[in-house]
Amino acid sequence: MGGRVDTRVAIVTGAAKGMGREICVTLAREGANVVLAAREAGPIAALAEEIGKRAVAHPTDVTDEAAVQALVARTREAFGGRIDILVNGAGVTGPVETPVWEIAADAWDEVLTINVKGTFLPIKHVLPTMIAQRYGKIINISGTSGLRGYKNRAAYSSSKWALRGLTRTVALDAGGYNINVNAVHPGIVDGPRMQRLCREKAKKRGWTPEQVYEEYVQEMALRRVTSAQDIADTVCFLASDESKNITGQSITVDGGWDV
């Protein structure tokens, strides 16, 4: 029996580690051919080898339009001209525990460029293929800080609010061509990024990382931290035809943090 995305062709940006890695593995396990895109060549090459013949690694800076165009061309060449799924997972966290008046302009620009422009460019260059084939699934990885204010995280929160608006607008632009566009809003996700965030927040506050971690847990209705696999499973659902009548939506996966 085939998987939920059997024979589909997917591009995943930010594929090297964490959520991106689990998304790639899950899509491949469910039958998709996956093109892994990230700035660092080594990790995605290793992941492609691990996944096997269904995976192709293509180092890409998603803020570079020519690089994104090359990624799209490589995908079409490798898998018969189709692109069925785009997962925009590339992103950075930017300054933490930093009030807006202390954020450096360069740091602000970096977060907005990678998180927003780095989502816009893949969408822009994948859509002509999806429009021509009258089929497509676009999933943007946003965050719960795009659903509410997030104290001392102005750059990151602004970028995630922007992705929410971009998702809804592209859903309207592309809906007439049978293209679904949705956003997944993870809460804090267990892994190296969470550990780094806990360390940085702890240092700013004079706490221990364990205290910061526990603060997050106690804010969650389910009292458990989201895993990368939780996000990958949600992405796979949105990439499948099980979600064929869902578009322009924000799907929150955070253990009840935003409740």
N, C-alpha and C positions, 0 to 999 in steps of 0.2 A: 504494500500500500504506500502511496505517496504521502509526503508531509503536507503541512498546511500552506506552504509556499513552494510546492514542488515545481521545478523547472523555471521558476521566476529568476530574474536577474536583478541583483541588488547592489547598490553602492552604499557603503557605510563610511562616513568620515569620523575622525577621532577613533580609529579602529584599533589602536595599538594596545590599549590597556583598559582595565576597569570595565565600565559599562559597555564601551565600544567593543572590547574583546568578547564579552558574553553575548552581545547582540549578534556579532558575526558568527560565533559558534552555534548559537541557537538557530539562526536563519539557515545556516548550512545543514544543520541536523534535520531541519524541517523541509529540506529539499532544494533550497535556493542556491544559485551560483552567486558568489559574493566577491565584489571588488573592495579590497581593504585600502583605505586612504588615510594617511597620517604623514606628518612631517618627517618623522624618524623612520628610515628605511629598515633598520635591523629588526625591530619588534614586529612589524607587519609581515616581513619576509618569513620570520620564524612562525608566526601564526598561520600564514598561508600554507606553509609546509605541514603544519600540524593538521589543518583542516583537510588538505589534499586537493584533488583535481578540481573541486568546485570553487576554489579560491584563487584569486590573483591579487598580488600586492602591487600598489602603485603609489609611491611617495608623492604627496601633494601638500602644498601650502594653500589652504582654502581661501586665503585672502588675496591670492594672485590669480587674476582672471585667466591668464594664459595657461597656468597650471591646471585650473579647473577644466578648461576646455580640453586639455590633453587627457585628463582623467575620463571625461565623458567619451572622447574618441577611443581611448583604450578599451573602455567597457564595451562599446558597440562593436569594436573589432574582435574582441575576445569571445563575445557571446551572441553572435548573429544579429547584431543591429538593434537589439532590444535593451531597454532599461525599464524595469517594472517597479522597482522600489528604490527610494532614496531615504536614507537615515542620516540626518544631520546631527552628528554627535560631537563634533569638534568644539572645544570651548575652554575658557580659562576662568579662574575664580577671581583674580584681581585682588585689590587691597581688602583686608579683613579688619574688623574692629577699628575702622578708620572713619571718623566723621567727614562729611562731604567737604568741609572747608580745609581738610588736610590731605585730600586726594590730589596727587600730582596730575597735571593735565596729560602727561605722557602715559601714565597708568590708566587714566580714563579712556584715552584713545585706543590703547591696546585692547582693553576689554571689549569695547564697542565694536572695534574692527574685527576681532576674531569671532566673537559670539554672534554678531549681527551680519556684518558683511560676509563672514565665513559661512553663513547659512544662506544668505541671499544669492551668492554666486552659484553654488551648486543647483539651487532651485532654478535659477534663470537658465542655466545651460542644459539641464536635464529635461525641462518642460517641453521643448520642441519635439523631442523623441516621444515623450508620453502623449503629447497631443496628436501626433501622427498616428500612433498605434491605438488611440482612444482608450488608454488604460494607464493608470499609475497610482502609486501609493507614496506619499511624502510624509515622513514622520520627523518632526523637529524635537530635539531634546532640549527642553526649556528647564524650568525649575519652579519650586513653590514660591521662590522670591519674586516670581512674575505674577503671583496671585495676590500678594499683600505687601505692605511696606516691610523693609528689612533694615533695621537700625544698623548704622555704620557699614553698610554694604551698598552704597548708592550706585556705583558703577555696575556691579554685577546685577543688582536688582533692576536697574534701568534696561540693561541688555535683555533680561528675561521678559520684562514687560514688552519690549519691542518685538521679541519673537512671538509673543502671544498675538500681537496685532498683525504681524506679518503672516502668521498661520491663517488667521481668519480671512485676511484680504486675499491671499493666494487661493484659499478654498473657493472664494467667490469667482476669482478670475478663471480658475481651471475646472470648476465643477461641471461645466457644460461639455467637457471632453472626457467625462467618466474618470476623473482624477480626484482621489481623496487626499486631503491635507489636514493633518492633525498634529497636536503637540502633546508630548508626554512631559509631565512636571514631576520629576523625582524630588523627594525630600533629601535629607542627608543620606548618602549611600555609603555603606560600609566598605572600607578599602583604604588604599594609600592616601587618596585625596582627603577623606574624612580625617584620617590620622594627622595629616599635615595641618588641616584646618583647626583641629583640636589643639595641636601644639601652638599654633600661632595665636589663637584666641587665649589660650592659657597664659602665654607669655605676656600678652597685653594686659590681662586682668590680674596677674599674680596668682593664678590658680594652677592646679595640676591638669594635665590633659584628661585624666580620668574624671575629674570633676566636670569638665566641659562636656565630655561624652555622656555622663549621667544626666546632665541638664537637658541635653537633646532627648534622651530616652524618656525622661519624665514628662516632656512636652507632647509625646506621641500617645494617641488614644490606645493603641495596641501595645505600647511599651516595648516595641522592638524596632530595630533599625532596618531600613530597606536594604536588600541585597542587590547586587548587580544583576542577578538572575531574575529578580522580580521585575526589573526594568526591561530586560531582554524578552521576558514572556509577554509583557504588555506591547512591546514593539512588534513582536511576531503576530500577535492578534490584529493589530492595526495594519500590518502588512499583508494580512490574509484576506480572503473574500468573506470571512466571517464578519468583517467590519464594513461591508460594502455600502451601508447606508449611514455611516458615521463620517462627518467631515466638519472642519472648522472648529473642532472641539479641543478642550484642554483636559487631558486624562491625568489625574493626580495619583501618584503612587508614593505615599509618604508615611504609611502607618498611622495616619490620622493626625499628623503634625499641624496641618492647616485647618483642622476642624474648629 
